[in-house]
């Protein structure tokens, strides 16, 4: 299983990766620091799931989500963001994300994501 973690903050990426290692220890984890990098990695690697931040330089998560869904309408994208306003959640769900979770992600939330949101 390949999982792409996208966040411009190294701490943000490491928090998600730490929980992934606990819940899915055999997963191959790929990393990107902005949406443009995420789209390029998604095209090349076709990960099984993407954990995507919204607020990033170069290309934000909204645009990255749009492009990832254009590449694969069945892409499994989970938004992990500090922006948890209802309009942000509605916008990403309408764009094809599976769900939005507030930062930080812990082991309990990660388990919930794999049980409820991702069909892997």
Backbone as XML, in Angstrom:
<?xml version="1.0"?>
<chain id="A" units="angstrom">
  <residue number="1" name="UNK">
    <atom name="N" x="0.838" y="-1.169" z="0.000"/>
    <atom name="CA" x="0.000" y="0.000" z="0.000"/>
    <atom name="C" x="0.894" y="1.247" z="0.000"/>
  </residue>
  <residue number="2" name="UNK">
    <atom name="N" x="0.603" y="2.178" z="-0.930"/>
    <atom name="CA" x="1.336" y="3.439" z="-1.024"/>
    <atom name="C" x="0.448" y="4.567" z="-0.526"/>
  </residue>
  <residue number="3" name="UNK">
    <atom name="N" x="1.005" y="5.431" z="0.316"/>
    <atom name="CA" x="0.255" y="6.559" z="0.850"/>
    <atom name="C" x="1.090" y="7.829" z="0.678"/>
  </residue>
  <residue number="4" name="UNK">
    <atom name="N" x="0.465" y="8.858" z="0.118"/>
    <atom name="CA" x="1.113" y="10.146" z="-0.091"/>
    <atom name="C" x="0.659" y="11.124" z="0.987"/>
  </residue>
  <residue number="5" name="UNK">
    <atom name="N" x="1.618" y="11.729" z="1.679"/>
    <atom name="CA" x="1.341" y="12.716" z="2.722"/>
    <atom name="C" x="1.838" y="14.070" z="2.214"/>
  </residue>
  <residue number="6" name="UNK">
    <atom name="N" x="0.908" y="15.048" z="2.158"/>
    <atom name="CA" x="1.212" y="16.348" z="1.566"/>
    <atom name="C" x="0.973" y="17.457" z="2.589"/>
  </residue>
  <residue number="7" name="UNK">
    <atom name="N" x="2.045" y="18.164" z="2.937"/>
    <atom name="CA" x="1.942" y="19.291" z="3.869"/>
    <atom name="C" x="3.234" y="20.084" z="3.739"/>
  </residue>
  <residue number="8" name="UNK">
    <atom name="N" x="3.126" y="21.405" z="3.709"/>
    <atom name="CA" x="4.339" y="22.225" z="3.617"/>
    <atom name="C" x="5.104" y="22.245" z="4.934"/>
  </residue>
  <residue number="9" name="UNK">
    <atom name="N" x="4.440" y="21.856" z="6.010"/>
    <atom name="CA" x="5.089" y="21.799" z="7.320"/>
    <atom name="C" x="5.659" y="20.403" z="7.562"/>
  </residue>
  <residue number="10" name="UNK">
    <atom name="N" x="6.957" y="20.351" z="7.838"/>
    <atom name="CA" x="7.584" y="19.057" z="8.131"/>
    <atom name="C" x="6.930" y="18.423" z="9.363"/>
  </residue>
  <residue number="11" name="UNK">
    <atom name="N" x="6.625" y="19.240" z="10.372"/>
    <atom name="CA" x="5.973" y="18.733" z="11.583"/>
    <atom name="C" x="4.596" y="18.162" z="11.230"/>
  </residue>
  <residue number="12" name="UNK">
    <atom name="N" x="3.866" y="18.851" z="10.357"/>
    <atom name="CA" x="2.562" y="18.358" z="9.912"/>
    <atom name="C" x="2.670" y="16.998" z="9.240"/>
  </residue>
  <residue number="13" name="UNK">
    <atom name="N" x="3.662" y="16.850" z="8.355"/>
    <atom name="CA" x="3.864" y="15.565" z="7.671"/>
    <atom name="C" x="4.261" y="14.487" z="8.668"/>
  </residue>
  <residue number="14" name="UNK">
    <atom name="N" x="5.177" y="14.808" z="9.566"/>
    <atom name="CA" x="5.669" y="13.811" z="10.520"/>
    <atom name="C" x="4.568" y="13.328" z="11.467"/>
  </residue>
  <residue number="15" name="UNK">
    <atom name="N" x="3.662" y="14.209" z="11.839"/>
    <atom name="CA" x="2.553" y="13.816" z="12.718"/>
    <atom name="C" x="1.662" y="12.787" z="12.026"/>
  </residue>
  <residue number="16" name="UNK">
    <atom name="N" x="1.335" y="13.027" z="10.766"/>
    <atom name="CA" x="0.515" y="12.076" z="10.000"/>
    <atom name="C" x="1.283" y="10.769" z="9.802"/>
  </residue>
  <residue number="17" name="UNK">
    <atom name="N" x="2.547" y="10.867" z="9.438"/>
    <atom name="CA" x="3.360" y="9.674" z="9.173"/>
    <atom name="C" x="3.505" y="8.823" z="10.433"/>
  </residue>
  <residue number="18" name="UNK">
    <atom name="N" x="3.689" y="9.457" z="11.577"/>
    <atom name="CA" x="3.816" y="8.718" z="12.833"/>
    <atom name="C" x="2.574" y="7.866" z="13.092"/>
  </residue>
  <residue number="19" name="UNK">
    <atom name="N" x="1.394" y="8.441" z="12.885"/>
    <atom name="CA" x="0.154" y="7.677" z="13.074"/>
    <atom name="C" x="-0.007" y="6.609" z="12.001"/>
  </residue>
  <residue number="20" name="UNK">
    <atom name="N" x="0.403" y="6.909" z="10.777"/>
    <atom name="CA" x="0.348" y="5.901" z="9.710"/>
    <atom name="C" x="1.220" y="4.703" z="10.061"/>
  </residue>
  <residue number="21" name="UNK">
    <atom name="N" x="2.407" y="4.970" z="10.587"/>
    <atom name="CA" x="3.321" y="3.874" z="10.938"/>
    <atom name="C" x="2.737" y="2.983" z="12.026"/>
  </residue>
  <residue number="22" name="UNK">
    <atom name="N" x="1.920" y="3.554" z="12.900"/>
    <atom name="CA" x="1.272" y="2.774" z="13.960"/>
    <atom name="C" x="0.125" y="1.940" z="13.398"/>
  </residue>
  <residue number="23" name="UNK">
    <atom name="N" x="-0.707" y="2.554" z="12.556"/>
    <atom name="CA" x="-1.925" y="1.902" z="12.052"/>
    <atom name="C" x="-1.635" y="1.017" z="10.833"/>
  </residue>
  <residue number="24" name="UNK">
    <atom name="N" x="-0.754" y="1.478" z="9.950"/>
    <atom name="CA" x="-0.410" y="0.737" z="8.721"/>
    <atom name="C" x="1.109" y="0.626" z="8.604"/>
  </residue>
  <residue number="25" name="UNK">
    <atom name="N" x="1.737" y="-0.194" z="9.444"/>
    <atom name="CA" x="3.200" y="-0.244" z="9.488"/>
    <atom name="C" x="3.862" y="-0.707" z="8.190"/>
  </residue>
  <residue number="26" name="UNK">
    <atom name="N" x="3.142" y="-1.414" z="7.336"/>
    <atom name="CA" x="3.735" y="-1.904" z="6.090"/>
    <atom name="C" x="3.563" y="-0.949" z="4.914"/>
  </residue>
  <residue number="27" name="UNK">
    <atom name="N" x="2.888" y="0.176" z="5.137"/>
    <atom name="CA" x="2.633" y="1.118" z="4.045"/>
    <atom name="C" x="3.924" y="1.799" z="3.598"/>
  </residue>
  <residue number="28" name="UNK">
    <atom name="N" x="4.022" y="2.016" z="2.297"/>
    <atom name="CA" x="5.109" y="2.825" z="1.744"/>
    <atom name="C" x="4.609" y="4.268" z="1.751"/>
  </residue>
  <residue number="29" name="UNK">
    <atom name="N" x="5.321" y="5.142" z="2.448"/>
    <atom name="CA" x="4.876" y="6.526" z="2.593"/>
    <atom name="C" x="5.699" y="7.438" z="1.693"/>
  </residue>
  <residue number="30" name="UNK">
    <atom name="N" x="4.992" y="8.192" z="0.859"/>
    <atom name="CA" x="5.599" y="9.193" z="-0.013"/>
    <atom name="C" x="5.275" y="10.563" z="0.567"/>
  </residue>
  <residue number="31" name="UNK">
    <atom name="N" x="6.122" y="11.571" z="0.302"/>
    <atom name="CA" x="5.889" y="12.900" z="0.850"/>
    <atom name="C" x="5.988" y="13.971" z="-0.228"/>
  </residue>
  <residue number="32" name="UNK">
    <atom name="N" x="5.165" y="15.020" z="-0.065"/>
    <atom name="CA" x="5.239" y="16.201" z="-0.923"/>
    <atom name="C" x="5.074" y="17.434" z="-0.037"/>
  </residue>
  <residue number="33" name="UNK">
    <atom name="N" x="5.714" y="18.543" z="-0.455"/>
    <atom name="CA" x="5.663" y="19.750" z="0.364"/>
    <atom name="C" x="4.715" y="20.821" z="-0.180"/>
  </residue>
  <residue number="34" name="UNK">
    <atom name="N" x="4.095" y="20.554" z="-1.329"/>
    <atom name="CA" x="3.084" y="21.467" z="-1.862"/>
    <atom name="C" x="2.197" y="20.718" z="-2.851"/>
  </residue>
  <residue number="35" name="UNK">
    <atom name="N" x="1.144" y="21.373" z="-3.279"/>
    <atom name="CA" x="0.180" y="20.721" z="-4.154"/>
    <atom name="C" x="0.741" y="20.332" z="-5.505"/>
  </residue>
  <residue number="36" name="UNK">
    <atom name="N" x="1.608" y="21.165" z="-6.065"/>
    <atom name="CA" x="2.195" y="20.856" z="-7.369"/>
    <atom name="C" x="3.021" y="19.576" z="-7.300"/>
  </residue>
  <residue number="37" name="UNK">
    <atom name="N" x="3.835" y="19.472" z="-6.256"/>
    <atom name="CA" x="4.624" y="18.254" z="-6.042"/>
    <atom name="C" x="3.695" y="17.053" z="-5.850"/>
  </residue>
  <residue number="38" name="UNK">
    <atom name="N" x="2.616" y="17.260" z="-5.111"/>
    <atom name="CA" x="1.659" y="16.180" z="-4.846"/>
    <atom name="C" x="1.058" y="15.641" z="-6.135"/>
  </residue>
  <residue number="39" name="UNK">
    <atom name="N" x="0.663" y="16.536" z="-7.030"/>
    <atom name="CA" x="0.056" y="16.121" z="-8.298"/>
    <atom name="C" x="1.067" y="15.332" z="-9.130"/>
  </residue>
  <residue number="40" name="UNK">
    <atom name="N" x="2.311" y="15.811" z="-9.186"/>
    <atom name="CA" x="3.344" y="15.104" z="-9.952"/>
    <atom name="C" x="3.605" y="13.709" z="-9.369"/>
  </residue>
  <residue number="41" name="UNK">
    <atom name="N" x="3.719" y="13.625" z="-8.050"/>
    <atom name="CA" x="3.948" y="12.323" z="-7.416"/>
    <atom name="C" x="2.737" y="11.413" z="-7.631"/>
  </residue>
  <residue number="42" name="UNK">
    <atom name="N" x="1.535" y="11.981" z="-7.541"/>
    <atom name="CA" x="0.330" y="11.176" z="-7.753"/>
    <atom name="C" x="0.327" y="10.588" z="-9.164"/>
  </residue>
  <residue number="43" name="UNK">
    <atom name="N" x="0.672" y="11.390" z="-10.162"/>
    <atom name="CA" x="0.710" y="10.908" z="-11.556"/>
    <atom name="C" x="1.678" y="9.739" z="-11.713"/>
  </residue>
  <residue number="44" name="UNK">
    <atom name="N" x="2.865" y="9.865" z="-11.087"/>
    <atom name="CA" x="3.911" y="8.853" z="-11.254"/>
    <atom name="C" x="3.676" y="7.606" z="-10.412"/>
  </residue>
  <residue number="45" name="UNK">
    <atom name="N" x="3.249" y="7.792" z="-9.179"/>
    <atom name="CA" x="3.221" y="6.692" z="-8.213"/>
    <atom name="C" x="1.851" y="6.060" z="-7.991"/>
  </residue>
  <residue number="46" name="UNK">
    <atom name="N" x="0.788" y="6.789" z="-8.330"/>
    <atom name="CA" x="-0.593" y="6.303" z="-8.113"/>
    <atom name="C" x="-0.791" y="5.723" z="-6.711"/>
  </residue>
  <residue number="47" name="UNK">
    <atom name="N" x="-0.611" y="6.540" z="-5.660"/>
    <atom name="CA" x="-0.779" y="6.028" z="-4.296"/>
    <atom name="C" x="-2.219" y="5.583" z="-4.027"/>
  </residue>
  <residue number="48" name="UNK">
    <atom name="N" x="-2.371" y="4.698" z="-3.061"/>
    <atom name="CA" x="-3.687" y="4.186" z="-2.688"/>
    <atom name="C" x="-4.501" y="5.206" z="-1.901"/>
  </residue>
  <residue number="49" name="UNK">
    <atom name="N" x="-3.810" y="6.111" z="-1.213"/>
    <atom name="CA" x="-4.487" y="7.153" z="-0.435"/>
    <atom name="C" x="-3.582" y="8.377" z="-0.367"/>
  </residue>
  <residue number="50" name="UNK">
    <atom name="N" x="-4.234" y="9.548" z="-0.205"/>
    <atom name="CA" x="-3.518" y="10.817" z="-0.090"/>
    <atom name="C" x="-4.041" y="11.546" z="1.141"/>
  </residue>
  <residue number="51" name="UNK">
    <atom name="N" x="-3.124" y="11.999" z="1.986"/>
    <atom name="CA" x="-3.455" y="12.868" z="3.117"/>
    <atom name="C" x="-2.960" y="14.257" z="2.722"/>
  </residue>
  <residue number="52" name="UNK">
    <atom name="N" x="-3.896" y="15.195" z="2.560"/>
    <atom name="CA" x="-3.604" y="16.470" z="1.905"/>
    <atom name="C" x="-3.964" y="17.668" z="2.775"/>
  </residue>
  <residue number="53" name="UNK">
    <atom name="N" x="-2.992" y="18.558" z="2.969"/>
    <atom name="CA" x="-3.230" y="19.835" z="3.646"/>
    <atom name="C" x="-3.862" y="20.796" z="2.635"/>
  </residue>
  <residue number="54" name="UNK">
    <atom name="N" x="-4.534" y="21.833" z="3.121"/>
    <atom name="CA" x="-5.157" y="22.807" z="2.225"/>
    <atom name="C" x="-4.299" y="24.040" z="1.998"/>
  </residue>
  <residue number="55" name="UNK">
    <atom name="N" x="-3.669" y="24.553" z="3.043"/>
    <atom name="CA" x="-2.940" y="25.813" z="2.951"/>
    <atom name="C" x="-1.452" y="25.538" z="2.738"/>
  </residue>
  <residue number="56" name="UNK">
    <atom name="N" x="-1.022" y="25.733" z="1.475"/>
    <atom name="CA" x="0.371" y="25.472" z="1.113"/>
    <atom name="C" x="0.797" y="26.456" z="0.034"/>
  </residue>
  <residue number="57" name="UNK">
    <atom name="N" x="2.111" y="26.712" z="-0.075"/>
    <atom name="CA" x="2.601" y="27.571" z="-1.162"/>
    <atom name="C" x="2.613" y="26.816" z="-2.496"/>
  </residue>
  <residue number="58" name="UNK">
    <atom name="N" x="2.880" y="27.523" z="-3.555"/>
    <atom name="CA" x="2.992" y="27.025" z="-4.931"/>
    <atom name="C" x="1.635" y="26.600" z="-5.473"/>
  </residue>
  <residue number="59" name="UNK">
    <atom name="N" x="1.022" y="25.570" z="-4.886"/>
    <atom name="CA" x="-0.333" y="25.145" z="-5.248"/>
    <atom name="C" x="-1.010" y="24.687" z="-3.964"/>
  </residue>
  <residue number="60" name="UNK">
    <atom name="N" x="-2.185" y="25.246" z="-3.687"/>
    <atom name="CA" x="-2.871" y="24.863" z="-2.444"/>
    <atom name="C" x="-3.567" y="23.512" z="-2.582"/>
  </residue>
  <residue number="61" name="UNK">
    <atom name="N" x="-4.082" y="23.020" z="-1.477"/>
    <atom name="CA" x="-4.721" y="21.714" z="-1.460"/>
    <atom name="C" x="-6.010" y="21.643" z="-2.263"/>
  </residue>
  <residue number="62" name="UNK">
    <atom name="N" x="-6.715" y="22.762" z="-2.369"/>
    <atom name="CA" x="-7.957" y="22.771" z="-3.162"/>
    <atom name="C" x="-7.657" y="22.464" z="-4.628"/>
  </residue>
  <residue number="63" name="UNK">
    <atom name="N" x="-6.648" y="23.145" z="-5.178"/>
    <atom name="CA" x="-6.275" y="22.931" z="-6.574"/>
    <atom name="C" x="-5.661" y="21.542" z="-6.761"/>
  </residue>
  <residue number="64" name="UNK">
    <atom name="N" x="-4.832" y="21.118" z="-5.818"/>
    <atom name="CA" x="-4.230" y="19.788" z="-5.911"/>
    <atom name="C" x="-5.323" y="18.719" z="-5.901"/>
  </residue>
  <residue number="65" name="UNK">
    <atom name="N" x="-6.303" y="18.861" z="-5.013"/>
    <atom name="CA" x="-7.411" y="17.906" z="-4.953"/>
    <atom name="C" x="-8.128" y="17.845" z="-6.295"/>
  </residue>
  <residue number="66" name="UNK">
    <atom name="N" x="-8.424" y="19.007" z="-6.854"/>
    <atom name="CA" x="-9.112" y="19.066" z="-8.149"/>
    <atom name="C" x="-8.322" y="18.302" z="-9.214"/>
  </residue>
  <residue number="67" name="UNK">
    <atom name="N" x="-7.015" y="18.542" z="-9.273"/>
    <atom name="CA" x="-6.196" y="17.895" z="-10.301"/>
    <atom name="C" x="-6.040" y="16.397" z="-10.048"/>
  </residue>
  <residue number="68" name="UNK">
    <atom name="N" x="-5.914" y="15.998" z="-8.788"/>
    <atom name="CA" x="-5.800" y="14.571" z="-8.462"/>
    <atom name="C" x="-7.080" y="13.839" z="-8.866"/>
  </residue>
  <residue number="69" name="UNK">
    <atom name="N" x="-8.228" y="14.432" z="-8.589"/>
    <atom name="CA" x="-9.514" y="13.809" z="-8.952"/>
    <atom name="C" x="-9.682" y="13.773" z="-10.475"/>
  </residue>
  <residue number="70" name="UNK">
    <atom name="N" x="-9.135" y="14.772" z="-11.186"/>
    <atom name="CA" x="-9.168" y="14.734" z="-12.658"/>
    <atom name="C" x="-8.329" y="13.569" z="-13.187"/>
  </residue>
  <residue number="71" name="UNK">
    <atom name="N" x="-7.235" y="13.263" z="-12.512"/>
    <atom name="CA" x="-6.371" y="12.146" z="-12.914"/>
    <atom name="C" x="-7.061" y="10.818" z="-12.604"/>
  </residue>
  <residue number="72" name="UNK">
    <atom name="N" x="-7.676" y="10.727" z="-11.427"/>
    <atom name="CA" x="-8.337" y="9.491" z="-10.990"/>
    <atom name="C" x="-9.566" y="9.855" z="-10.161"/>
  </residue>
  <residue number="73" name="UNK">
    <atom name="N" x="-10.742" y="9.727" z="-10.774"/>
    <atom name="CA" x="-11.978" y="10.138" z="-10.080"/>
    <atom name="C" x="-12.244" y="9.297" z="-8.827"/>
  </residue>
  <residue number="74" name="UNK">
    <atom name="N" x="-11.578" y="8.156" z="-8.690"/>
    <atom name="CA" x="-11.747" y="7.308" z="-7.506"/>
    <atom name="C" x="-10.614" y="7.468" z="-6.487"/>
  </residue>
  <residue number="75" name="UNK">
    <atom name="N" x="-9.794" y="8.496" z="-6.652"/>
    <atom name="CA" x="-8.682" y="8.718" z="-5.717"/>
    <atom name="C" x="-9.222" y="8.868" z="-4.297"/>
  </residue>
  <residue number="76" name="UNK">
    <atom name="N" x="-8.512" y="8.284" z="-3.362"/>
    <atom name="CA" x="-8.904" y="8.311" z="-1.947"/>
    <atom name="C" x="-8.103" y="9.421" z="-1.263"/>
  </residue>
  <residue number="77" name="UNK">
    <atom name="N" x="-8.747" y="10.592" z="-1.128"/>
    <atom name="CA" x="-8.069" y="11.759" z="-0.581"/>
    <atom name="C" x="-8.723" y="12.161" z="0.739"/>
  </residue>
  <residue number="78" name="UNK">
    <atom name="N" x="-7.896" y="12.251" z="1.772"/>
    <atom name="CA" x="-8.326" y="12.730" z="3.083"/>
    <atom name="C" x="-7.666" y="14.084" z="3.304"/>
  </residue>
  <residue number="79" name="UNK">
    <atom name="N" x="-8.470" y="15.083" z="3.615"/>
    <atom name="CA" x="-7.931" y="16.408" z="3.906"/>
    <atom name="C" x="-7.585" y="16.473" z="5.394"/>
  </residue>
  <residue number="80" name="UNK">
    <atom name="N" x="-6.376" y="16.931" z="5.683"/>
    <atom name="CA" x="-5.929" y="17.143" z="7.066"/>
    <atom name="C" x="-5.507" y="18.606" z="7.133"/>
  </residue>
  <residue number="81" name="UNK">
    <atom name="N" x="-6.321" y="19.428" z="7.797"/>
    <atom name="CA" x="-6.093" y="20.864" z="7.733"/>
    <atom name="C" x="-6.450" y="21.572" z="9.026"/>
  </residue>
  <residue number="82" name="UNK">
    <atom name="N" x="-5.824" y="22.712" z="9.230"/>
    <atom name="CA" x="-6.209" y="23.578" z="10.345"/>
    <atom name="C" x="-7.481" y="24.343" z="9.991"/>
  </residue>
  <residue number="83" name="UNK">
    <atom name="N" x="-7.797" y="24.428" z="8.696"/>
    <atom name="CA" x="-9.013" y="25.113" z="8.241"/>
    <atom name="C" x="-10.177" y="24.131" z="8.320"/>
  </residue>
  <residue number="84" name="UNK">
    <atom name="N" x="-10.934" y="24.210" z="9.399"/>
    <atom name="CA" x="-12.040" y="23.259" z="9.590"/>
    <atom name="C" x="-13.393" y="23.960" z="9.523"/>
  </residue>
  <residue number="85" name="UNK">
    <atom name="N" x="-13.426" y="25.117" z="8.866"/>
    <atom name="CA" x="-14.695" y="25.819" z="8.691"/>
    <atom name="C" x="-15.617" y="24.959" z="7.828"/>
  </residue>
  <residue number="86" name="UNK">
    <atom name="N" x="-16.905" y="25.086" z="8.092"/>
    <atom name="CA" x="-17.868" y="24.247" z="7.372"/>
    <atom name="C" x="-17.800" y="24.476" z="5.866"/>
  </residue>
  <residue number="87" name="UNK">
    <atom name="N" x="-17.522" y="25.706" z="5.426"/>
    <atom name="CA" x="-17.448" y="25.948" z="3.983"/>
    <atom name="C" x="-16.251" y="25.243" z="3.352"/>
  </residue>
  <residue number="88" name="UNK">
    <atom name="N" x="-15.141" y="25.131" z="4.092"/>
    <atom name="CA" x="-13.975" y="24.391" z="3.582"/>
    <atom name="C" x="-14.327" y="22.917" z="3.439"/>
  </residue>
  <residue number="89" name="UNK">
    <atom name="N" x="-15.002" y="22.367" z="4.449"/>
    <atom name="CA" x="-15.380" y="20.952" z="4.406"/>
    <atom name="C" x="-16.331" y="20.688" z="3.244"/>
  </residue>
  <residue number="90" name="UNK">
    <atom name="N" x="-17.335" y="21.535" z="3.085"/>
    <atom name="CA" x="-18.286" y="21.363" z="1.972"/>
    <atom name="C" x="-17.566" y="21.442" z="0.633"/>
  </residue>
  <residue number="91" name="UNK">
    <atom name="N" x="-16.651" y="22.383" z="0.519"/>
    <atom name="CA" x="-15.927" y="22.566" z="-0.749"/>
    <atom name="C" x="-15.082" y="21.341" z="-1.098"/>
  </residue>
  <residue number="92" name="UNK">
    <atom name="N" x="-14.344" y="20.792" z="-0.128"/>
    <atom name="CA" x="-13.490" y="19.642" z="-0.446"/>
    <atom name="C" x="-14.308" y="18.373" z="-0.678"/>
  </residue>
  <residue number="93" name="UNK">
    <atom name="N" x="-15.407" y="18.213" z="0.054"/>
    <atom name="CA" x="-16.255" y="17.047" z="-0.180"/>
    <atom name="C" x="-16.891" y="17.122" z="-1.562"/>
  </residue>
  <residue number="94" name="UNK">
    <atom name="N" x="-17.312" y="18.314" z="-1.960"/>
    <atom name="CA" x="-17.891" y="18.498" z="-3.298"/>
    <atom name="C" x="-16.854" y="18.255" z="-4.390"/>
  </residue>
  <residue number="95" name="UNK">
    <atom name="N" x="-15.595" y="18.466" z="-4.066"/>
    <atom name="CA" x="-14.511" y="18.268" z="-5.040"/>
    <atom name="C" x="-14.006" y="16.838" z="-5.100"/>
  </residue>
  <residue number="96" name="UNK">
    <atom name="N" x="-14.495" y="15.974" z="-4.212"/>
    <atom name="CA" x="-14.124" y="14.561" z="-4.300"/>
    <atom name="C" x="-13.340" y="13.998" z="-3.131"/>
  </residue>
  <residue number="97" name="UNK">
    <atom name="N" x="-13.028" y="14.815" z="-2.116"/>
    <atom name="CA" x="-12.328" y="14.283" z="-0.944"/>
    <atom name="C" x="-13.255" y="13.347" z="-0.173"/>
  </residue>
  <residue number="98" name="UNK">
    <atom name="N" x="-12.664" y="12.372" z="0.514"/>
    <atom name="CA" x="-13.452" y="11.428" z="1.317"/>
    <atom name="C" x="-13.913" y="12.056" z="2.620"/>
  </residue>
  <residue number="99" name="UNK">
    <atom name="N" x="-13.073" y="12.928" z="3.217"/>
    <atom name="CA" x="-13.444" y="13.592" z="4.471"/>
    <atom name="C" x="-12.392" y="14.639" z="4.793"/>
  </residue>
  <residue number="100" name="UNK">
    <atom name="N" x="-12.684" y="15.472" z="5.799"/>
    <atom name="CA" x="-11.749" y="16.466" z="6.299"/>
    <atom name="C" x="-11.580" y="16.258" z="7.794"/>
  </residue>
  <residue number="101" name="UNK">
    <atom name="N" x="-10.329" y="16.226" z="8.239"/>
    <atom name="CA" x="-10.018" y="16.067" z="9.659"/>
    <atom name="C" x="-9.155" y="17.234" z="10.109"/>
  </residue>
  <residue number="102" name="UNK">
    <atom name="N" x="-9.406" y="17.742" z="11.317"/>
    <atom name="CA" x="-8.568" y="18.827" z="11.830"/>
    <atom name="C" x="-7.199" y="18.318" z="12.251"/>
  </residue>
  <residue number="103" name="UNK">
    <atom name="N" x="-6.205" y="19.174" z="12.082"/>
    <atom name="CA" x="-4.869" y="18.868" z="12.601"/>
    <atom name="C" x="-4.914" y="18.985" z="14.112"/>
  </residue>
  <residue number="104" name="UNK">
    <atom name="N" x="-4.107" y="18.270" z="14.839"/>
    <atom name="CA" x="-3.219" y="17.194" z="14.387"/>
    <atom name="C" x="-3.953" y="15.851" z="14.356"/>
  </residue>
  <residue number="105" name="UNK">
    <atom name="N" x="-3.438" y="14.950" z="13.548"/>
    <atom name="CA" x="-3.966" y="13.589" z="13.475"/>
    <atom name="C" x="-3.239" y="12.740" z="14.518"/>
  </residue>
  <residue number="106" name="UNK">
    <atom name="N" x="-4.006" y="11.975" z="15.268"/>
    <atom name="CA" x="-3.402" y="11.042" z="16.225"/>
    <atom name="C" x="-3.772" y="9.614" z="15.810"/>
  </residue>
  <residue number="107" name="UNK">
    <atom name="N" x="-3.291" y="8.635" z="16.549"/>
    <atom name="CA" x="-3.532" y="7.234" z="16.192"/>
    <atom name="C" x="-5.025" y="6.905" z="16.167"/>
  </residue>
  <residue number="108" name="UNK">
    <atom name="N" x="-5.769" y="7.447" z="17.103"/>
    <atom name="CA" x="-7.209" y="7.174" z="17.177"/>
    <atom name="C" x="-7.939" y="7.704" z="15.936"/>
  </residue>
  <residue number="109" name="UNK">
    <atom name="N" x="-7.598" y="8.934" z="15.536"/>
    <atom name="CA" x="-8.216" y="9.499" z="14.323"/>
    <atom name="C" x="-7.792" y="8.719" z="13.089"/>
  </residue>
  <residue number="110" name="UNK">
    <atom name="N" x="-6.526" y="8.308" z="13.037"/>
    <atom name="CA" x="-6.025" y="7.573" z="11.876"/>
    <atom name="C" x="-6.768" y="6.240" z="11.740"/>
  </residue>
  <residue number="111" name="UNK">
    <atom name="N" x="-6.976" y="5.568" z="12.844"/>
    <atom name="CA" x="-7.731" y="4.319" z="12.818"/>
    <atom name="C" x="-9.140" y="4.575" z="12.313"/>
  </residue>
  <residue number="112" name="UNK">
    <atom name="N" x="-9.764" y="5.637" z="12.788"/>
    <atom name="CA" x="-11.118" y="6.006" z="12.340"/>
    <atom name="C" x="-11.138" y="6.273" z="10.832"/>
  </residue>
  <residue number="113" name="UNK">
    <atom name="N" x="-10.123" y="6.953" z="10.321"/>
    <atom name="CA" x="-10.046" y="7.252" z="8.883"/>
    <atom name="C" x="-10.030" y="5.943" z="8.091"/>
  </residue>
  <residue number="114" name="UNK">
    <atom name="N" x="-9.201" y="4.994" z="8.508"/>
    <atom name="CA" x="-9.103" y="3.736" z="7.763"/>
    <atom name="C" x="-10.361" y="2.880" z="7.924"/>
  </residue>
  <residue number="115" name="UNK">
    <atom name="N" x="-11.029" y="2.970" z="9.051"/>
    <atom name="CA" x="-12.259" y="2.186" z="9.253"/>
    <atom name="C" x="-13.479" y="2.786" z="8.572"/>
  </residue>
  <residue number="116" name="UNK">
    <atom name="N" x="-13.545" y="4.118" z="8.510"/>
    <atom name="CA" x="-14.777" y="4.780" z="8.043"/>
    <atom name="C" x="-14.671" y="5.420" z="6.663"/>
  </residue>
  <residue number="117" name="UNK">
    <atom name="N" x="-13.508" y="5.930" z="6.299"/>
    <atom name="CA" x="-13.428" y="6.769" z="5.105"/>
    <atom name="C" x="-12.735" y="6.128" z="3.912"/>
  </residue>
  <residue number="118" name="UNK">
    <atom name="N" x="-11.731" y="5.317" z="4.164"/>
    <atom name="CA" x="-10.958" y="4.757" z="3.066"/>
    <atom name="C" x="-11.375" y="3.319" z="2.798"/>
  </residue>
  <residue number="119" name="UNK">
    <atom name="N" x="-11.552" y="3.000" z="1.531"/>
    <atom name="CA" x="-11.870" y="1.619" z="1.176"/>
    <atom name="C" x="-10.631" y="0.995" z="0.561"/>
  </residue>
  <residue number="120" name="UNK">
    <atom name="N" x="-9.730" y="0.589" z="1.446"/>
    <atom name="CA" x="-8.457" y="-0.012" z="1.011"/>
    <atom name="C" x="-8.364" y="-1.445" z="1.485"/>
  </residue>
</chain>
